[in-house]
Amino acid sequence: MMNLSGKRVLVTGAGGFIGSHLTELLVHEGAEVRAFCKYNGRGDLGKISQLPETVFRQLEIQSGDLQDPFVVDRAVEDRDIVFHLAALIGIPYSYLAPADYVATNITGTLNVLEACRRHQVTRVLQTSTSEVYGSAVEIPMNEKHRLHPQSPYAASKVASDSLALSYFRSFDTPVVVVRPFNTFGPRQSTRAVIPTIFRQLMDTGELKLGSLTPRRDFTYVTDTARGFIELAQCDSAIGETVNLGTGISHSIEEIAGTCMKIAGKTSVIHCENKRIRPDKSEVDHLQADISKVKQLCNWSANIDFETGLRLTFEDLKLAPPSLTSGYSI
């Protein structure tokens, strides 16, 4: 098993929700971390700007765009391990701008893989999503479940995962496809369902949501980040696709009820059509079979769902109020 202490690591999407937690954990593991963040004219580094100063000052920051193969090549150069998390992830926006998802998620992943091949990195972690499965045809869902993307976002991730595995099969690039089910916790955008429920309860006391019946398997973010790290150290995971989840699912209505209990507030839930996915695009049920990851590296979630919700709520109470314009799950 690989030791990460002293390893030169690249995290693409380090400014994102999961990426920031993974970056923080890698620093604690003793890795030398280069954080790749999407360039913008504001100099905004995203969620990693919220990391403790003792962690942040140990990072090497590189800004750029996945669609530029030259800047991606410079980011990958001299790295031992690449955690590729950068992607466009919002499902509602993928209905409006599917070409952006192809350019970032597919072409961007191709640029990362080609640079990893060129520089002969020792491990590449490709980030997938449970959305590639579509609505469950069997529960729990193992890695052999059919792929049935029901949104342009999910389709772009099927393609990028396939590219990653093709590089393993064609060029022996040491790829692991990590397939997290839904992740939640501190620093998550209020586009996501759990922070938007809490934020609405805190700001207005009124809940405006979409469909209440979909069920999702939620993992607390530090557990997801730890799963990435454990798979990076697991030689038998190379060339494999591996689920990360809890094996338990919750409906949106159930989640709203638990959030109300934690926040100490009650509210009538208003279902708004603008928050509901198109009929054939709604994914009804996602629930992970995690037997493979347990077998490979003995990973399982440590934080139970309600404890994670309480930690998320406590973090949100410290954050400034923000508009809740919708959510994606």
ABEGO torsion letter per residue (X at the ends): XBBABGBBBBBBGAABAAAAAAAAAAAAAGBBBBBBBBBBAAGBAEAAAABBAAAAAABBBBBEBAABAAAAAAAABGBABBBBABBBABAAAAAABAAAAAAAAAAAAAAAAAAAAAAGBABBBBBBBAAAAEBBABOBBBAABBBBBABAAAAAAAAAAAAAAAAAAAAGBBBBBBBBBBBBEBGBBAABAAAAAAAAAAAAGBBBBBBAABBBBBBBAAAAAAAAAAAAABAAABGBBBBBBAGBBBBAAAAAAAAAAAAGBBBBBBBBAAABBBAAABBABBBBBAAAAAAAAGBBBABBAAAAAAAAAAAAAABBBBBBAEBBX
